[in-house]
Amino acid sequence: ATSVDNTKTITNVENPVFAGGDGTADFPFLVATGEQAYSMRDAKGYFKFVADVTVTNEIYMSGKTYVVDLNGHSVKLVYADDVKPNNGGVFNISGKNGNLTINDSSNGKGSVIGSDKTYSNKVTSAVRVGNYGKLTINGGHFYGTSAGTSCIFVMTNRASGSKATVVINGGIFETASPSNGTYYVLNHEDSA
């Protein structure tokens, strides 16, 4: 009897910064380090975490479609000493055609953990959605850990033409402390 190896060899010529994969649904880019997670902003397509990672700056995603599988791993934002917070989320999705879907194939063990630093006039969060952004969450555990934070923070221009959309089909959402007595797990600030 002979055996046949039907496994696909994955090469990553276009985006060698990832741990493997080609960015498709069948072979997502594999993310094993904070640097690889931060590099997600320069790519598009499907991503799968294969280790717990800490990023030292926010991951900006704009104008592209991103599908992220937490795969039972954590993504935590710990700002580097020389990094000034801008939007405040671990993941920040915005822009026309900006679409982020977060899944967790481990059934809830994966997590997105916002920064624990508190800043005046800045909301740190697990995920921030800006103008035109579309966020879909199908699973995972999302933490807002700074004082008076939001877990999922949506901030857009006041014009309804640039509104953001958030769809939550599953997941667990927690904030560490209230803002003026209210625990905001989803804070959607716009006039839409």
C-alpha positions as CSV (number, residue, x, y, z in Angstrom):
1,A,0.0,0.0,0.0
2,T,1.2,3.5,-0.8
3,S,0.3,6.7,1.1
4,V,-0.3,10.0,-0.5
5,D,0.4,13.3,1.2
6,N,-2.5,15.6,0.4
7,T,-1.4,18.5,2.6
8,K,-0.8,21.8,1.0
9,T,2.5,23.5,1.5
10,I,1.9,27.1,2.5
11,T,4.3,29.7,1.3
12,N,4.1,33.3,2.0
13,V,6.0,35.2,-0.6
14,E,3.9,38.4,-0.6
15,N,3.7,38.9,3.2
16,P,6.7,37.1,4.8
17,V,6.1,38.9,8.1
18,F,3.5,36.4,9.1
19,A,4.1,32.9,10.5
20,G,2.5,31.2,7.5
21,G,-0.7,31.2,5.5
22,D,-1.7,33.1,2.3
23,G,-4.5,35.2,3.7
24,T,-7.4,33.1,2.3
25,A,-10.2,31.6,4.2
26,D,-8.7,28.1,3.9
27,F,-5.1,29.2,4.7
28,P,-5.3,32.4,6.8
29,F,-2.2,34.4,7.7
30,L,-0.9,33.0,11.0
31,V,-0.2,35.5,13.7
32,A,2.3,34.4,16.5
33,T,3.9,37.7,17.7
34,G,2.9,41.3,18.5
35,E,4.9,42.5,15.5
36,Q,2.9,40.2,13.2
37,A,-0.4,41.4,14.8
38,Y,0.7,45.0,14.2
39,S,1.5,44.2,10.6
40,M,-2.1,43.1,10.0
41,R,-2.8,46.7,9.1
42,D,-0.7,46.4,6.0
43,A,-2.4,43.3,4.7
44,K,-6.0,42.2,4.2
45,G,-7.9,39.0,4.2
46,Y,-8.1,36.2,6.8
47,F,-5.9,36.0,10.0
48,K,-5.6,33.4,12.7
49,F,-3.8,33.8,16.0
50,V,-1.6,30.9,16.9
51,A,-0.2,32.4,20.2
52,D,-1.1,35.0,22.8
53,V,0.4,38.3,21.8
54,T,1.0,41.8,23.2
55,V,1.0,44.8,20.9
56,T,2.7,48.0,21.8
57,N,0.7,50.2,19.5
58,E,-2.9,50.2,18.1
59,I,-3.6,48.1,15.1
60,Y,-5.2,50.4,12.5
61,M,-7.4,48.7,9.9
62,S,-8.9,50.9,7.2
63,G,-10.7,50.5,3.9
64,K,-10.2,46.8,3.6
65,T,-11.9,43.6,4.7
66,Y,-10.3,41.7,7.7
67,V,-11.5,38.4,9.2
68,V,-9.8,37.6,12.5
69,D,-10.0,34.2,14.3
70,L,-8.7,34.6,17.9
71,N,-8.4,30.8,18.0
72,G,-8.4,30.8,21.8
73,H,-5.6,33.3,22.1
74,S,-5.3,36.8,23.6
75,V,-4.4,40.1,21.9
76,K,-3.5,42.7,24.5
77,L,-2.5,46.3,24.0
78,V,0.3,47.6,26.3
79,Y,1.5,51.0,24.9
80,A,5.2,51.3,24.5
81,D,6.6,54.2,26.5
82,D,7.2,56.3,23.4
83,V,3.7,55.7,21.9
84,K,0.9,58.2,22.3
85,P,-2.6,56.8,22.1
86,N,-4.5,57.9,19.0
87,N,-7.8,56.0,18.7
88,G,-7.4,53.9,21.7
89,G,-8.5,50.4,20.5
90,V,-6.5,47.3,20.2
91,F,-8.2,46.9,16.8
92,N,-9.4,50.2,15.1
93,I,-11.6,49.8,12.0
94,S,-12.7,52.7,9.9
95,G,-12.9,54.0,6.3
96,K,-15.2,53.3,3.4
97,N,-15.1,49.5,2.8
98,G,-13.5,49.0,6.2
99,N,-14.9,45.8,7.5
100,L,-13.7,43.7,10.5
101,T,-15.1,40.4,11.5
102,I,-13.9,38.8,14.8
103,N,-14.4,35.1,15.4
104,D,-13.2,32.7,18.0
105,S,-13.0,29.1,16.9
106,S,-12.2,28.1,20.5
107,N,-15.7,28.9,21.6
108,G,-14.9,31.9,23.8
109,K,-11.4,31.4,25.1
110,G,-9.9,34.0,22.8
111,S,-9.7,37.6,24.1
112,V,-9.1,41.2,23.1
113,I,-7.8,43.2,26.0
114,G,-7.7,47.0,25.9
115,S,-4.9,49.1,27.5
116,D,-5.1,49.6,31.2
117,K,-3.7,53.1,31.0
118,T,-6.2,56.0,31.6
119,Y,-5.9,59.2,29.5
120,S,-7.9,62.4,29.8
121,N,-10.2,62.9,26.7
122,K,-9.2,59.5,25.3
123,V,-11.3,56.3,25.5
124,T,-9.2,53.1,25.4
125,S,-11.1,50.0,24.4
126,A,-10.8,46.5,23.0
127,V,-12.1,47.6,19.6
128,R,-12.8,51.1,18.3
129,V,-14.9,51.7,15.2
130,G,-14.6,55.0,13.3
131,N,-16.2,56.7,10.3
132,Y,-17.9,54.2,7.9
133,G,-16.4,51.2,9.8
134,K,-18.2,47.9,10.0
135,L,-17.6,45.6,12.9
136,T,-19.1,42.1,13.3
137,I,-18.3,40.1,16.4
138,N,-19.2,36.4,16.4
139,G,-17.3,35.3,19.5
140,G,-14.5,36.0,21.9
141,H,-14.0,37.8,25.2
142,F,-13.6,41.6,25.0
143,Y,-12.2,43.6,27.9
144,G,-12.0,47.3,28.6
145,T,-9.5,47.6,31.4
146,S,-8.7,51.3,32.0
147,A,-10.7,53.6,34.3
148,G,-14.1,54.7,32.9
149,T,-13.5,52.9,29.6
150,S,-15.7,51.3,27.0
151,C,-15.2,47.7,25.8
152,I,-16.4,48.4,22.2
153,F,-16.2,52.2,21.4
154,V,-17.8,53.7,18.3
155,M,-17.1,57.3,17.5
156,T,-18.0,58.8,14.2
157,N,-18.7,62.3,12.8
158,R,-22.1,63.5,13.8
159,A,-23.3,63.2,10.2
160,S,-25.3,60.1,9.5
161,G,-23.6,59.6,6.2
162,S,-20.4,58.4,7.8
163,K,-22.1,56.2,10.5
164,A,-20.5,53.1,11.7
165,T,-22.2,49.7,12.0
166,V,-21.7,47.1,14.8
167,V,-23.2,43.7,14.7
168,I,-22.8,41.4,17.7
169,N,-23.8,37.8,17.3
170,G,-21.9,36.4,20.3
171,G,-19.1,37.0,22.7
172,I,-18.5,38.2,26.3
173,F,-18.0,41.9,27.1
174,E,-16.6,43.4,30.2
175,T,-15.3,46.7,31.5
176,A,-13.1,47.1,34.6
177,S,-14.8,50.3,35.9
178,P,-17.8,52.5,35.3
179,S,-17.8,55.9,33.6
180,N,-20.0,58.2,35.7
181,G,-21.7,55.2,37.2
182,T,-22.3,53.3,33.9
183,Y,-20.3,50.3,32.7
184,Y,-20.1,50.8,28.9
185,V,-19.6,47.5,27.1
186,L,-20.8,49.1,23.8
187,N,-20.5,52.9,23.7
188,H,-21.8,54.2,20.4
189,E,-21.3,58.0,20.1
190,D,-22.9,59.6,17.0
191,S,-26.1,61.1,15.9
192,A,-27.1,58.0,13.8
